Amino acid sequence: MSGKGEQVRGRLVEAAVRLLADEGPSALQARRLAREIGTSTMAVYHYFGGMPQLLRAVSDDGFRRLTRRVEEVAATEDPVADLMVTALAYREFAHDNPNLYDLMFGLAQPGGHRPEPQGAVSDDPESWQAAAYGCLVAVAERAIRTGRLNPAEPANVAAQLWSMLHGFVTLELAGHFGPAHCEDPLARVFVPLGNSLLLGLGDTAERLSVSSDSAFGRAAPAQ
């Protein structure tokens, strides 16, 4: 594709991300996106093939942004604390980009379109979706290698951690932990849920307490 084509594709994706954040999924329509960047509606079909493919590109961009956010978490000598900080960074990303997060995981249907099925993790090892998941696998591997967690396949441990994290964040963003149910979901649901999983995976209560204090001292979680 020519440099101009890549530029138009990038501008359309940027416009979609911006409209998604400002106005929600209903704003993601071919005509509206074309108007935002000063081109014709046909540009969406010429450069992407249609709205479903453009939405997939927006989803990929979301995973790129998520990957960069979690890659900012510094590795320390406490891999369990690093796991916790990574989880808090993931939650922070979702809070900062709730509509994009919904689109990334197929929870939204903007403009009547739904992203193409993606599976739990992309089969393409070079995809941003796989890269985001790979960050969690890497820190799980360090926790296993250093003896904080029981010997296991890191990808399986990461999948359990991701399931817990994604489930909590999705319920939280949907408002299911309102004042009538839980005044502080981070402290009353997320932390004990994560601790229970990590204890089951082999860590000890004493070490978890130290790691938790360290993690929350490093992170500024979303409220």
N, C-alpha and C positions, 0 to 999 in steps of 0.2 A: 504494500500500500504506500502511496506517495506521502511525502511529508505533510502536504495539505490535508490529505485524508486522515492521517493520524491526529492532526491538529483539530479537525472538526469532530472526530470521535471523542477526543479528550474534552473538548468544550461541551459537547452534549452530555457526557457523563458528569462533568462538574456542575452543569446546570441542573441535572437531575438530582444530584446530591443536595444542592442548595435548596431546590424547591421542596424536596422531601423533608428537609429539616424545617423549613419555614412554613409550609402549608400542608404537609402530610401527603399520603400516597395518592389521594384523588387528583393532585396537581400533575402527576406524571402521565401526560398525554403527548402524543407525537406533535400535534400542532402547537401546544404550549411550549414544549422544549425547543422546537424550531424557532418560534418567535423570540424566545429568550436569547438565542445566540445570533439572530438575524439571518436565518437561512430558511429554506423551504422544507415542508414536511417530508418531502421525498428524501432528504438527507438521512433521516432516521432509517429508512428502508435501504438506501444505497450503501450506507456505511455499516449497518448492523444486520439488515435483513428484516427487521421488525422490532416492535416494542419488547417482546419476550427476550430477545437477544440483547437489547440495550439494557434491560433490567438485570440480566445476568452480569453484564459489564459493571453495572452499578454495585451489584452484590460483590463482585470480585474486588472492586475498589474499596468496599467496606472491609473486607478481610485484609486487604493491604494495610489499611489504616489501623485495624486491630492488631495486626502483626507488629507494626512499628511501635504501637503503644506498649505491648507486652515485652518487646525486645529492649525497651528502655529500662526494664527491671534489672538492676545490677546483680550479678552472681556473687554470693558471699560464702563464708564457711558454714552457713546454716541453710541447707537446701530446703528444709521445711518452711523456714521463714520466707525463703524466696518463693516457694509455692504459694504461700499466703499472700504475699505482695503481688504476685502475678494474678491471683484470683481477684484481688482488690482492683488492680489495673483493668482487668476484663470488665468488672462491674462498673467501674468509672466510665469506660468507653461506652457501655450500653446506656448509662444514664445520660451521657453527653449526646448520644446519637440514637434515641429510642426508635425513630421511624426507620432509620437505616438498619439498625439491629433486627427489627422485625422483618425487613426485606431480605436480609442476609440469610435468615433461617426459614424463609418461606412462610412467615406468619401473616404477612400482609398481601393483599391482592390489589395493588395500585392500578387505577384506570381499567379495572376488569381483567388485567393480565396477571398471571402467576409465573414466577421464575421457573425455568426448566428444572426437573428433578436433579438433585446434586448428590444424594447419599450423605452418609454421616461425615465422611472426609473424602475430598476429591481423589480420584484415582491418579491424577496427574501430580507427580511429586514436585513439579515446579510451580504449582498453583499457589496463590496466596492463602487459600483455605487450608491447604496442607501445611503451609509455612506457619500459620497461626497455631494450628494443632501441634506442630512439631516443637514449638517453644515449650508447651506444657509437657510433652514427652521428654524433652531434654532435662528439664528440672526434676521430673519424676525419676529419671534414670540416675541422677546424682543422689537423690534421697535414698534410692535403693542401694547404690554402690557404696555409700558411706555408712550403711547399716541403720539408717533411721527408719526405713520401711523394710518389710520382709522381702526376700528374694521373689521376684515376679517379673513378668514381661512389662517393661515400662509403658508400652502403648496401651496395655490393658488397664494399668493403674491410671494413666492419663485419661482414658475413656471414662472411668468411674468418677474421677475428679471433675471432668468436664460435664458429665451428666448432672452431678450435684450442683455445680456452679450455674449451668445454663437453666436448670429447673428453677433454682431460687431466683435468679435474675429475671426470668420470664414472668414468674408469678408476681415478683415485686413491681416490675414495670406495669403490669396489668392492674395494679392496685389491690391485689388480694391480701396484702398485709397492712391494711388501713388501721386507723386508731382503734376501731371496734374489735380488731383481732389481735393486733400486736403493735405496740407503740414504738418499738425499736427493733425492726426485723434484723438488722445487722447483728446486734448483740444477742438477741433472744432466739433467732432462728439460724442465721448463716454461720456464726462462730460455733455454736454447739453442734450443728449438723456437720460442719467441716471437721471438727475435732473428733466426733464419733467415727467418721470415715477414716481419718488418719490413725486413730487408735486401732481400728479393725485391720488396717493395713500394716500394723506392727510398731507404731511409735508408742512412747510412754507419756502418761499425763504430765510428768515432771518436765520432760523435754519439750512437750507441746506448749506448756505454759511459758517457758522461756522464749520459744520461737514466736509465739503469739505476741508477747510484749515487744519483741524486736520488730516484727512485721508492722504492727500498728504504730510503732514509733517512726518507721520509715515512710509509711504511706499516709495519704490524706484522703480517706475513702469518701465517696459521694454520700450525701445525706438525703 
